Amino acid sequence: MRTVSVIQGGNRVAGWGMCILLLPAMWVSVATSSAAPPLDPLPIPIFSLDSESPSVQQGVVSSDDVLLSDDDVPVIGAYGIDFGLGLDGDDVDALSYNNAMSPMGEFVFLFSVDRATTGEVPPDFLLVELEVPYSATDQATRGQAAGDWCMSLELFTRDGRLLRGGPTTTNNTLVVNNYDEGGTHFGVQPESSAKDTYRVPQDNVDATARCPDEMKGCDMQNAYFCVTAESPSLMTLPGYDDPSGSNIYFTPDLPFPEDPDLFAYYWQLGLQSGDDIDAMVVFDFDYNGLFSGMDLVLFSLAPGSPSLPDPGAAADILAATHGQSFELFAPAWVLGLEGAEDNIDALDILPIGPDGTIEAAQRHGIRRKWGDWNEDGAVDLLDYVSFFDCMQGPDVDVPLLCAVFDWDQDGDVDLQDAARFQAAQTYK
């Protein structure tokens, strides 16, 4: 069994397989192995970080910058000033490209949550069996969820939810981590794998937009965005006569710096001026940059928005069509979120083909490296020594690092896991 040291009050103490540095109001665990990348990684979208993110506080980026991921770090794709922002306190908190899709096109949601989200829905047993056990709830317990992107397991069309699946579909799986899963991470803080646990300040990915044409790459042209209700540029952006964190703007002329156009006032969506859209997907069917005709906006509201019926509704996805008041499109529980403080603050969609959502989860989900303690690509006798130390029997909680041997995700390592370990033994 490997041992490490724990620094406590300046003294070094023996401890289990992780290193913990006790600091005021935080603790950090550094694991020795990582999760496995998806079989079919999703490209990283454009995104933005909130004003409380360490990367913003440290001056690496600003909360009104639109970012791209360059493997290990976020890089600026467009500065706030490029689309009429740039004042201290400006914060982009919703992004979207125009989503061209037939009325019968089927999709799942891609979403990020904020730091207060708990989820409270454990990973589904089928996803665990399929070796994609990570979810918003799992990552929230590890202190990482705010920098992740999860995929819902229920199918939708523009008209609403498709009632096809069983209990498994009311859940989600992790498809893009904050850091360190090959080509599937945002590159934001903390520097961690999906299987690590960190109690340190997190970068919060609070706006995302998937490229409309992955082959051509992302640019900032023809993008839609919202800013927080506290952003000072609300008083200079189009619609300054009736400012709101729920006004939606359109950027037709980027990369040439110019004030954006106003796509929709808050009241056109059936919202109140004090509401704050913090995640959205735009369907601008006539491509005219104005909320009209058959246009549709799917969105989530920030906690505290007066149009929310209760705090838990901040994880609901709402829908607004032109000339109609908004309505509930997808309740939080359908997405695998049930915590009273849960909040979706970044949103996109992913078209799904005939294979369905479970198959998509297998292809796109971040995977578990079951049994490979030393990460040498094989489950063999070298891993058995650590497995033997971790196997404490049923109902005996094990340290986090032993979870690589907890195939059935029941919190212990017992004979059921031993059978799976034996069956999984491979050689390079």
Secondary structure by P-SEA (a helix, b strand, c coil): cbbbbbbcccbbbbbccbbbbbcccbbbbbbcbbbbccccccccccccccccccccccccccccbbbbbcccbbbbcccccccccccccccccbbbcbbbbcccbbbbbbbcccccccccccccaaaaaacccccaaaaaaacccccbbbbbccccccccccccccccccccccccccccccccccccccccccccccccccccccbbbcccccccccccccccccccccccccccccccccccccbbbbbcccccccccccccccccccccccccccccccccccccccccccbbbbbccccccccccccccccbbbbbcccccccccccccccccccccccccccbbbbbccccaaaaaaacccccccccccccccccccaaaaaaaaccccccccccccccccccccccccaaaaaaaaaacccc
